[in-house]
Amino acid sequence: MNRVLVVDDEPAMRAALEANFTRHGWEVTTASGTREAMERFRSSPCPLVITDMRMPDGDGLGVMQHVRTLSPHTAVIFLTAFGNVPEAVLAMQQGACDYLVKPVSFEQLRQAVARVLGNTIQGSRESPPGGMVGRSASLRGLIERACQVAKSDADVLIMAESGTGKELLAQFIHRTSARRNRPLVAVNCAAFPEALLESELFGHVRGAFTGAVASRPGKFELASGGTLLLDEISEMPLSLQPKLLRVLQEREVDRLGDTRPLRVDVRVIATTNRNLPSLIEEGKFRADLFYRLDVVPLTLSPLRERREDIPELVEHFVRKYAQPPRAVRLTEELLRRLMEYDWPGNVRELENFVRRVVVFARNPVAGLEVLEGKEVADNKTTTARLPAQGVTLRDMERQLLERTLEATGGNRTRAAEILGVSLRTVRNKIREFGLPPKR
C-alpha cells in the first residue's frame, strides 16, 4: 500500500488531504507541526511527505532535512501560501520535489505526486519499476540504455509517437540518476504562447513587462540541481530556440528584465513526437539546437512494434482500475484480438480501452462481447458497436472513429480526447480511411 505523511497545522487541511488520499487507497499519517512530523516519520518512514511551509513550531525545510537524513529517497512536496513562494523556491533548490500554492485542489496534488513518484494516486498496488511495463526485447534494451544514460549528466532526446510513454521514460532516467533527490520539473512547450513560454522557462524580474508585479523564477531555476523535462520540444517557437541553445551551451539563464545571468545546474531531457530532421528541412527547427539536444537519442517503439507487451500492459491496467473487491479478467480470445490491433494511440489508447472495459464490465470475465454493442468508447457518447466477427480490426478502428466523430458532432479535438489519441492521429486516420473532410 502507498503511504504518505501529511504535515499541516490547519486541522481542516489535514482532514481533507487524509480523506482524499484514503479514498484512493493510501495509508495516511498526519502531523500538526514539525516536531510531531519528525516523531511520526522516525517511527514509520514512508516514500512521500507533503508538508506545509510555515508552522508555529518550525518550517517545512526542517521537516525535509530530518526526513532526508533518515530516508534520502523520500519525495517531499511543499504546500505554501502565495507570499511564501520564495521560500518554496529555496526548498526546491535544497532538494524538494515540487511545491503547490494554496489553495490547492486534490487534482493538482494528484498530478504533482504522479510527477515525483512516477505513478498516480490510484489503487493500493505499487507501479512496476520505472513505470515501464513490458518484456519485449526492444523495451528491455531501451531500459538498459536508459540506465546507462542515467549515470551521466548528458542531455537526452526522447523520440516517439504520442501515447508511448515518453514522460515515464524521462521520470525513470531522473529517478535512476544521481539527481533523483533533486527536483524533476516538466514544461509542455506546446501549452504556452510564445510570450509566456519565455517567462515560464527563464523567469522574470519585477517590472520586466506589464503585469510583472513581482519577480518569478523560471523552470530552469526551479530545476537547478535536478532535471528539466522539455515536453514536445518540436513545438517551441523558432524565435525562442536560440535562447534555449545558449542556456544549453552556457548553463546560464537570462531572466527577463535582469542584467545579470544566473548559473543553473540542470540536466535537460527533451521529448518529441515529430521528426525533427524533417522540421529542420522545413525551416521550423534549428539544426544547431537539434544537434545540441541529440547528445543521447532514445527511441520508444510504438505499441504495434512490440505487441508482446500488450498482455502485461493489460494486466497492469486491470490491476490499476479494477479496485478491490471488484476484479476483472480478459479472456484469451479478447487478448488475441487486442494483440492484432495496431493501437494508433499506443499505450495511452490501450489504457483507456482497458479502463472502459473495467468500468462497464458486468461480469468478472470480459470477452469478445465487449466489442459487441458494449459502451467501450465513452459513457458520454453514443454506444460504439464493434462487431466481433466478420470484420478486421482495421474495420473496427474505422467504425469506432466514425461513430465517435458522429457522437461529437465532428469535433476532432473531443474525439481525440475520448479515444485517448492525439489530434494529429485523428486527422491522419481520417485521411487514411478517406472519411469526409471537416464540414
DODRENGU-149395 format. One record per residue (C-alpha): residue number from 1; residue in three letters; x, y, z. Coordinates in Angstrom, 3 decimals. Each point is the difference from the previous one (the first is absolute). Layout:
% residues N
num/residu/u/v/w
NUM/Ala/X/Y/Z
...
//
This chain:
% residues 439
num/residu/u/v/w
1/Met/0.000/0.000/0.000
2/Asn/1.244/3.517/-0.820
3/Arg/0.728/2.046/3.143
4/Val/0.169/3.752/0.551
5/Leu/0.702/2.345/2.917
6/Val/-2.084/3.203/-0.075
7/Val/1.334/2.902/2.096
8/Asp/-2.140/3.122/0.479
9/Asp/-1.023/2.063/3.018
10/Glu/-3.476/0.619/-1.463
11/Pro/-2.378/-2.791/1.160
12/Ala/-2.316/0.482/-2.994
13/Met/2.858/-0.382/-2.489
14/Arg/1.286/-3.130/1.752
15/Ala/-3.473/-1.531/0.052
16/Ala/-0.656/0.769/-3.680
17/Leu/3.292/-1.456/-1.165
18/Glu/-0.370/-3.057/2.205
19/Ala/-3.510/-0.657/-1.331
20/Asn/1.024/0.342/-3.635
21/Phe/3.123/-2.141/0.269
22/Thr/-1.843/-2.655/2.010
23/Arg/-2.795/-0.131/-2.575
24/His/2.610/-0.761/-2.662
25/Gly/1.505/-2.899/1.922
26/Trp/2.854/1.680/1.859
27/Glu/1.070/-0.522/3.592
28/Val/0.164/3.481/1.534
29/Thr/1.844/1.309/3.069
30/Thr/-0.559/3.600/1.064
31/Ala/1.914/2.485/2.148
32/Ser/-0.961/3.495/1.179
33/Gly/3.532/1.418/0.168
34/Thr/3.673/-0.602/-0.639
35/Arg/0.759/-1.683/3.319
36/Glu/-2.869/-2.454/-0.346
37/Ala/0.931/-0.611/-3.667
38/Met/3.528/-0.985/0.960
39/Glu/-1.289/-2.421/2.624
40/Arg/-2.506/-1.530/-2.397
41/Phe/2.557/-0.447/-2.771
42/Arg/2.639/-1.389/2.360
43/Ser/-2.405/-2.719/1.154
44/Ser/-1.399/-0.735/-3.464
45/Pro/1.980/1.235/-3.058
46/Cys/-1.968/0.295/-3.258
47/Pro/0.758/0.791/-3.672
48/Leu/-1.925/3.299/-0.114
49/Val/-0.290/3.028/2.307
50/Ile/-2.324/2.940/-0.671
51/Thr/0.715/2.901/2.329
52/Asp/-1.086/3.553/0.579
53/Met/2.760/2.601/-0.291
54/Arg/-0.632/1.993/3.179
55/Met/-1.250/-1.408/3.307
56/Pro/-0.022/1.358/3.577
57/Asp/2.867/-2.205/1.182
58/Gly/2.246/0.159/-3.078
59/Asp/-0.068/-0.291/-3.769
60/Gly/-0.178/-2.598/-2.733
61/Leu/3.701/0.307/-0.769
62/Gly/0.753/-1.450/3.417
63/Val/-2.415/-2.856/-0.689
64/Met/1.685/-0.713/-3.352
65/Gln/3.487/0.027/1.495
66/His/-1.057/-2.469/2.697
67/Val/-1.787/-2.227/-2.522
68/Arg/2.954/-0.049/-2.395
69/Thr/2.398/-0.884/2.815
70/Leu/-2.027/-3.114/0.789
71/Ser/-1.176/-0.831/-3.531
72/Pro/1.902/1.687/-2.891
73/His/-2.400/-1.300/-2.662
74/Thr/-3.228/1.291/1.582
75/Ala/-1.787/2.531/-2.232
76/Val/-0.978/3.304/1.639
77/Ile/-2.703/2.331/-1.358
78/Phe/-0.598/3.402/1.587
79/Leu/-3.301/1.846/0.408
80/Thr/0.476/3.745/0.336
81/Ala/-1.903/3.263/0.093
82/Phe/0.512/2.354/-2.941
83/Gly/2.189/2.356/2.034
84/Asn/2.352/-2.838/0.926
85/Val/0.898/-0.995/-3.557
86/Pro/3.657/1.162/0.366
87/Glu/0.351/-2.408/2.927
88/Ala/-1.491/-2.781/-2.138
89/Val/2.511/0.770/-2.741
90/Leu/2.778/-0.280/2.589
91/Ala/-1.461/-3.354/1.036
92/Met/0.093/-1.175/-3.633
93/Gln/3.638/1.029/-0.228
94/Gln/0.729/-1.992/3.160
95/Gly/-1.615/-3.171/-1.336
96/Ala/-3.793/0.258/0.226
97/Cys/-1.791/-1.763/-2.840
98/Asp/-2.758/2.565/-0.557
99/Tyr/-2.023/2.752/1.624
100/Leu/-3.644/1.023/-0.346
101/Val/-1.514/3.360/0.900
102/Lys/-3.080/-0.080/2.251
103/Pro/-2.887/-0.336/-0.507
104/Val/0.775/-3.278/-1.748
105/Ser/-2.395/-2.506/-1.531
106/Phe/0.497/-3.720/0.417
107/Glu/0.305/-0.312/-3.782
108/Gln/3.015/2.341/0.091
109/Leu/1.476/-2.087/2.773
110/Arg/-0.711/-3.214/-1.892
111/Gln/1.911/1.314/-2.995
112/Ala/2.912/1.104/2.179
113/Val/0.213/-3.440/1.615
114/Ala/-0.078/-1.609/-3.449
115/Arg/2.950/2.139/-1.058
116/Val/2.187/-0.640/3.037
117/Leu/-0.785/-3.662/0.582
118/Gly/-0.616/-1.071/-3.586
119/Asn/-3.386/-1.473/0.869
120/Thr/-3.497/1.277/0.639
121/Ile/-2.212/0.191/3.034
122/Gln/-2.009/-3.045/-0.879
123/Gly/-0.251/-3.299/1.758
124/Ser/2.093/-1.649/2.647
125/Arg/2.389/-1.750/-2.377
126/Glu/3.403/1.414/-0.760
127/Ser/0.858/0.832/-3.605
128/Pro/2.520/-2.272/-1.706
129/Pro/3.635/1.118/0.260
130/Gly/0.436/3.162/-1.998
131/Gly/-3.624/-0.164/-1.107
132/Met/1.178/-1.647/-3.236
133/Val/-2.063/-3.160/-0.471
134/Gly/0.948/-2.729/-2.438
135/Arg/2.486/-2.750/-0.810
136/Ser/0.715/0.587/-3.671
137/Ala/3.619/0.030/-1.114
138/Ser/-0.328/3.575/-1.249
139/Leu/-1.323/1.253/3.350
140/Arg/2.596/-1.931/2.012
141/Gly/2.754/1.409/-2.209
142/Leu/-1.379/3.520/0.383
143/Ile/-0.139/-0.249/3.798
144/Glu/3.528/-1.379/0.084
145/Arg/1.225/2.939/-2.079
146/Ala/-1.959/2.440/2.161
147/Cys/1.715/-1.391/3.099
148/Gln/3.368/0.658/-1.619
149/Val/-1.029/3.519/-0.967
150/Ala/-1.232/0.713/3.537
151/Lys/3.536/-0.443/1.341
152/Ser/1.135/3.064/-1.935
153/Asp/-1.185/3.617/-0.164
154/Ala/-0.413/-0.097/-3.783
155/Asp/-3.080/1.626/-1.499
156/Val/-2.486/-2.459/-1.500
157/Leu/-2.382/0.164/-2.962
158/Ile/-2.915/-2.456/0.114
159/Met/-1.754/-0.541/-3.325
160/Ala/-3.240/-1.941/-0.230
161/Glu/-3.597/0.145/-1.120
162/Ser/-2.645/1.471/2.280
163/Gly/-1.195/-2.292/2.769
164/Thr/3.073/-2.232/0.165
165/Gly/1.217/1.146/3.419
166/Lys/2.676/2.622/-0.685
167/Glu/-0.607/1.759/3.326
168/Leu/0.188/-3.294/1.894
169/Leu/3.375/-0.676/-1.580
170/Ala/1.186/3.482/0.993
171/Gln/-1.155/-0.612/3.579
172/Phe/1.817/-3.331/0.023
173/Ile/3.263/1.632/-1.100
174/His/-0.328/2.681/2.674
175/Arg/-0.825/-2.437/2.818
176/Thr/2.894/-2.262/-0.997
177/Ser/2.511/2.853/-0.147
178/Ala/2.100/1.702/2.668
179/Arg/-2.462/2.905/-0.271
180/Arg/-2.933/-2.066/1.311
181/Asn/-0.194/1.947/3.281
182/Arg/-0.220/3.297/-1.857
183/Pro/-3.047/1.287/-1.896
184/Leu/-1.351/-1.300/-3.295
185/Val/-1.762/2.970/-1.616
186/Ala/-2.098/-0.440/-3.147
187/Val/-1.018/2.584/-2.599
188/Asn/-2.306/-0.708/-2.927
189/Cys/1.353/2.224/-2.767
190/Ala/-3.304/-0.224/-1.874
191/Ala/-2.081/1.219/2.948
192/Phe/1.186/3.627/0.109
193/Pro/-0.102/2.878/-2.487
194/Glu/3.421/1.306/-0.952
195/Ala/0.010/2.999/2.388
196/Leu/-0.961/-2.114/3.005
197/Leu/2.287/-2.912/-0.858
198/Glu/3.106/2.206/0.177
199/Ser/-0.927/1.166/3.505
200/Glu/-1.014/-3.536/0.993
201/Leu/3.386/-1.395/-0.995
202/Phe/2.374/2.790/0.964
203/Gly/-1.919/2.004/2.616
204/His/-0.302/3.766/0.341
205/Val/0.717/2.807/2.443
206/Arg/-2.470/2.497/1.343
207/Gly/-0.965/2.604/-2.603
208/Ala/1.371/-2.003/-2.935
209/Phe/-3.307/0.451/-1.827
210/Thr/-3.501/1.255/0.631
211/Gly/-1.529/-2.062/2.769
212/Ala/3.320/-1.249/1.416
213/Val/-0.749/1.226/3.521
214/Ala/2.499/-2.392/1.579
215/Ser/3.074/-1.975/-1.026
216/Arg/-0.670/-3.588/-0.992
217/Pro/2.481/-2.853/-0.441
218/Gly/-0.050/-1.938/-3.235
219/Lys/-0.088/-3.763/-0.395
220/Phe/3.761/-0.147/-0.608
221/Glu/0.586/1.664/3.354
222/Leu/-2.509/-2.233/1.779
223/Ala/1.611/-3.100/-1.493
224/Ser/3.537/1.009/0.969
225/Gly/1.820/-3.025/1.375
226/Gly/-2.593/-2.284/-1.566
227/Thr/-1.606/-0.701/-3.365
228/Leu/-2.046/2.175/-2.354
229/Leu/-2.393/-1.836/-2.312
230/Leu/-0.783/1.972/-3.163
231/Asp/-3.040/-1.837/-1.302
232/Glu/-0.845/0.346/-3.710
233/Ile/3.130/2.025/-0.753
234/Ser/-0.992/0.037/-3.680
235/Glu/-2.755/2.497/0.845
236/Met/2.401/2.609/1.412
237/Pro/-0.274/3.268/-1.980
238/Leu/2.918/0.543/-2.353
239/Ser/0.783/3.385/1.584
240/Leu/0.616/-1.619/3.424
241/Gln/2.248/-2.771/-1.272
242/Pro/3.234/2.107/-0.067
243/Lys/-0.583/0.960/3.655
244/Leu/-0.470/-3.644/0.963
245/Leu/3.127/-0.924/-1.955
246/Arg/2.020/2.560/1.961
247/Val/-1.270/-1.361/3.328
248/Leu/0.922/-3.540/-1.023
249/Gln/3.491/1.097/-1.049
250/Glu/0.807/2.412/2.829
251/Arg/-2.237/-1.320/2.802
252/Glu/-0.951/3.610/0.675
253/Val/-3.509/1.471/-0.012
254/Asp/-0.851/3.596/-0.885
255/Arg/-3.147/0.857/1.919
256/Leu/-2.259/2.505/-1.736
257/Gly/0.888/3.491/1.177
258/Asp/3.127/-1.094/1.865
259/Thr/3.483/1.276/-0.818
260/Arg/1.951/-2.914/1.468
261/Pro/-0.094/-3.622/-1.206
262/Leu/-0.839/-2.712/2.503
263/Arg/2.015/-3.234/0.142
264/Val/-2.058/-3.193/-0.022
265/Asp/0.975/-3.650/0.426
266/Val/-2.628/-1.863/-1.981
267/Arg/-0.215/-3.170/-2.025
268/Val/-2.421/0.460/-2.897
269/Ile/-2.198/-2.765/-1.372
270/Ala/-1.951/1.006/-3.108
271/Thr/-2.801/-1.996/-1.610
272/Thr/-1.604/0.192/-3.406
273/Asn/-2.587/-1.931/-1.992
274/Arg/1.042/1.683/-3.232
275/Asn/2.899/-0.576/-2.379
276/Leu/2.443/2.780/0.871
277/Pro/2.244/-0.441/-3.103
278/Ser/-3.094/0.512/-2.161
279/Leu/-0.889/3.136/1.964
280/Ile/3.556/1.251/-0.540
281/Glu/-0.436/-0.402/-3.769
282/Glu/-3.274/1.936/0.251
283/Gly/1.739/2.805/1.884
284/Lys/-2.068/-0.587/3.153
285/Phe/2.772/-1.269/2.272
286/Arg/3.623/1.075/0.350
287/Ala/2.606/-2.556/-1.008
288/Asp/2.481/1.196/2.647
289/Leu/-2.590/-0.433/2.761
290/Phe/-0.823/-3.481/-1.268
291/Tyr/3.647/-1.066/0.060
292/Arg/0.416/1.497/3.485
293/Leu/-3.033/-1.926/1.309
294/Asp/0.867/-3.195/-1.846
295/Val/2.899/-0.899/2.317
296/Val/-1.694/-3.255/1.019
297/Pro/-2.983/-0.920/-2.216
298/Leu/-2.491/-2.550/1.311
299/Thr/-2.862/-1.373/-2.090
300/Leu/-3.114/-1.593/1.477
301/Ser/-1.536/-2.507/-2.397
302/Pro/-3.739/0.339/-0.727
303/Leu/-2.192/-2.690/1.505
304/Arg/-0.672/-1.620/-3.379
305/Glu/3.716/-0.864/-0.167
306/Arg/0.064/-1.659/3.419
307/Arg/-3.330/-1.813/0.153
308/Glu/1.429/-2.542/2.440
309/Asp/-0.201/2.718/2.678
310/Ile/-3.797/0.309/-0.346
311/Pro/-1.033/-2.864/2.370
312/Glu/2.212/1.354/2.805
313/Leu/-1.235/3.540/-0.604
314/Val/-3.606/-1.197/0.086
315/Glu/0.616/-1.801/3.292
316/His/1.622/3.129/1.436
317/Phe/-2.912/2.247/-1.004
318/Val/-2.592/-2.475/1.260
319/Arg/1.736/0.016/3.385
320/Lys/0.162/3.779/-0.100
321/Tyr/-3.686/0.610/-0.692
322/Ala/-1.801/-3.063/1.386
323/Gln/-0.039/1.003/3.649
324/Pro/-0.498/-2.794/2.575
325/Pro/-2.274/-1.798/0.540
326/Arg/-0.899/0.450/-3.672
327/Ala/2.135/-2.168/-2.295
328/Val/-0.097/-0.346/-3.780
329/Arg/1.855/-2.415/-2.255
330/Leu/0.243/0.143/-3.792
331/Thr/-0.386/-3.239/-1.947
332/Glu/2.736/-1.398/-2.233
333/Glu/-2.177/0.668/-3.054
334/Leu/-0.339/3.667/0.881
335/Leu/3.723/0.292/0.733
336/Arg/0.798/-1.521/-3.387
337/Arg/-2.290/2.511/-1.670
338/Leu/1.672/2.855/1.855
339/Met/3.430/-1.247/-1.088
340/Glu/-1.129/0.068/-3.654
341/Tyr/-1.034/3.652/0.219
342/Asp/2.489/2.738/-0.977
343/Trp/-0.804/2.394/2.894
344/Pro/0.641/3.327/-1.771
345/Gly/-0.248/1.740/3.380
346/Asn/2.536/-2.463/1.436
347/Val/0.096/-0.779/3.729
348/Arg/-2.279/2.918/0.886
349/Glu/-2.718/-1.341/-2.311
350/Leu/0.379/-3.509/1.429
351/Glu/-0.247/1.364/3.542
352/Asn/-3.188/1.899/-0.819
353/Phe/-1.499/-3.101/-1.617
354/Val/0.779/-2.218/2.991
355/Arg/-1.366/2.610/2.368
356/Arg/-3.284/0.114/-1.903
357/Val/-0.214/-3.793/0.020
358/Val/0.529/-0.056/3.774
359/Val/-2.531/2.780/0.605
360/Phe/-2.756/-1.532/-2.117
361/Ala/0.671/-3.697/0.631
362/Arg/-3.058/-1.771/1.399
363/Asn/1.829/-3.273/0.539
364/Pro/3.380/-0.888/1.530
365/Val/1.129/-1.382/-3.371
366/Ala/0.020/2.330/-3.020
367/Gly/0.018/-1.613/-3.434
368/Leu/-0.757/0.919/-3.582
369/Glu/-3.390/1.288/1.079
370/Val/1.678/3.284/0.991
371/Leu/0.427/0.527/-3.746
372/Glu/-3.700/-0.724/-0.640
373/Gly/-2.233/2.885/0.861
374/Lys/1.598/0.799/3.332
375/Glu/0.904/3.568/0.961
376/Val/3.721/-0.159/-0.639
377/Ala/0.360/3.509/-1.351
378/Asp/-1.211/2.314/2.736
379/Asn/-3.060/0.131/2.201
380/Lys/-0.715/3.518/-1.326
381/Thr/-0.123/-1.107/-3.633
382/Thr/-2.173/-2.213/-2.140
383/Thr/0.706/-3.689/0.634
384/Ala/2.774/-1.173/-2.305
385/Arg/-1.108/-3.296/-1.501
386/Leu/3.026/-1.913/-1.202
387/Pro/-0.911/-3.417/-1.521
388/Ala/2.246/-2.775/1.237
389/Gln/-0.417/-2.242/-3.016
390/Gly/0.384/0.478/-3.725
391/Val/2.047/3.206/-0.019
392/Thr/3.627/0.905/0.472
393/Leu/1.306/2.090/2.852
394/Arg/0.728/2.716/-2.552
395/Asp/-3.724/0.014/-0.850
396/Met/-0.781/0.193/3.710
397/Glu/2.407/2.899/0.381
398/Arg/-1.703/1.875/-2.838
399/Gln/-3.464/-0.669/1.432
400/Leu/1.052/1.200/3.453
401/Leu/1.466/3.189/-1.478
402/Glu/-3.102/0.632/-2.120
403/Arg/-2.386/-0.496/2.901
404/Thr/2.078/2.109/2.362
405/Leu/0.107/2.837/-2.526
406/Glu/-3.737/-0.359/-0.475
407/Ala/-0.581/0.087/3.760
408/Thr/2.124/3.146/0.357
409/Gly/-1.613/1.770/-2.923
410/Gly/3.242/-0.202/-1.955
411/Asn/2.081/1.592/2.758
412/Arg/3.408/-1.551/-0.651
413/Thr/1.578/1.323/3.181
414/Arg/-2.736/-1.544/2.162
415/Ala/0.194/-3.235/-1.995
416/Ala/3.755/-0.176/0.633
417/Glu/-0.583/0.475/3.747
418/Ile/-2.623/-2.776/0.091
419/Leu/2.133/-2.427/-1.991
420/Gly/3.146/0.787/1.995
421/Val/2.033/0.998/-3.063
422/Ser/1.512/3.232/-1.268
423/Leu/-1.871/2.395/-2.267
424/Arg/2.663/-0.679/-2.624
425/Thr/-0.822/-3.738/0.121
426/Val/-3.707/0.720/-0.529
427/Arg/0.804/2.186/-2.998
428/Asn/2.328/-2.611/-1.489
429/Lys/-2.574/-2.760/0.458
430/Ile/-2.709/2.110/-1.638
431/Arg/2.269/0.346/-3.034
432/Glu/1.017/-3.680/0.109
433/Phe/-3.600/-1.215/0.063
434/Gly/-1.168/2.580/-2.531
435/Leu/-2.616/1.402/2.354
436/Pro/-1.806/3.190/-1.031
437/Pro/1.952/3.196/0.784
438/Lys/-1.048/2.212/2.883
439/Arg/-3.163/1.877/-0.860
//
